Amino acid sequence: MFKIGSYVMYENEGVCRVMDITPYPYGNQEKGQKLYYQLSPLFKKGATIYVSVHTNAQIRDIMTAKEARFFMEHLAGIKPDILRSRKPAQLTEHYRKMLLTYQPEILLSLMKEGYVKKTEAEEQKKKPGQIDLQYLKSAEALVCAELAVALNSTVETIKEYLESRIRKEIREYKSNE
């Protein structure tokens, strides 16, 4: 059970603060009613989410500062799992499976894949694929927010740092081909 005041990662909502553990406020007020986490998404002002404490949904503690520093320092060791497909359904399923893990290492791999494809499109004077951009943006939002909270930074600072490091890796890889 998560503690009131703690930060958690909750599926697509990202980083949330546990505001309370309470019976569902809009249901029957019976004794023995099951409990819910009252979550407040950090980056969606005014939103409140109620999630059963016995949920099967993806909810976990956010990473610690030590874990966040590890991911930042070992970013080069995270390899992209690049799928080159012209079939939108296949590409969507590939990205969706990665995104739905909500695990930082996999989200960083997805980000790297998105930046590799974006860089390749830019080099060919083409626009990156919309599916690639959509999932890159989703992965960035989740992982950058978690890293920012863990490191007491801002989402923008983390995003800029990761993007510059990933693009540098891509340049170095291409120069060694």
Secondary structure, DSSP 8 states (H G I E B T S, - for coil): ---TT-EEEEGGGEEEEEEEEEE-TTS---TT--EEEEEEETTSTT--EEEETT--S-EEE---HHHHHHHHHTGGG--------S-HHHHHHHHHHHHTT--HHHHHHHHHHHHHHHHHHHHTT----HHHHHHHHHHHHHHHHHHHHHTT--HHHHHHHHHHHHHHHHHHHHHT-
